[in-house]
Amino acid sequence: MGDIIQVGGSKGTVLEIGVRTTKINDGSGNILVLRNSNISNVVNMTKETSFAAVEVSIEYGESLERVENILSKELPNIKKRLPAIIDGPFYKGVTMLADNSVNIKIVAECAKKDRLPLTNDLNREMKLLFDK
């Protein structure tokens, strides 16, 4: 129990495994009850780590080298503030030259269950960092 699984089109955290049914929470507050006889092709997503990734848009007028310098100094501090990070966060470079911005990517290794909350936390940290 507690594993994150995907069964067919359903994904969630295992709450209970009974004699006839298995209950999973889909993360939206819904409890899915699956007949054990109908369960096949289960993917257990808990055993592997995942990556939270965020993209940050930077104005063309901003120095990319300055931003990279700030990131190299501040990313280790972000890891200290976010305990869900297993490794990282890492600056992965420029992902796009968009019409009005240069987009960069930051990733951090985490448990699968922490990916979405950590993505939100990383977005917050990037906003606060670039507000400085």
VENKAMO-V184499 format. One record per residue. PHI is phi as a letter, one per 30 degrees, with the letter a starting at -180 (NA if undefined). Layout:
PHI
PHI
This chain:
NA
j
d
c
b
b
b
h
c
c
b
l
c
d
c
a
c
c
d
c
b
b
c
b
c
d
i
c
j
c
c
c
c
c
d
e
d
c
d
a
h
d
c
c
c
d
d
c
d
b
b
c
b
b
c
c
c
b
d
e
d
d
d
d
d
d
d
d
d
d
d
d
d
c
e
d
d
d
e
d
d
c
d
d
d
d
b
j
d
b
d
c
j
d
c
a
c
d
e
c
a
c
c
c
c
b
b
b
d
a
d
e
d
c
e
d
d
d
e
d
d
d
e
d
d
d
d
d
d
d
d
d
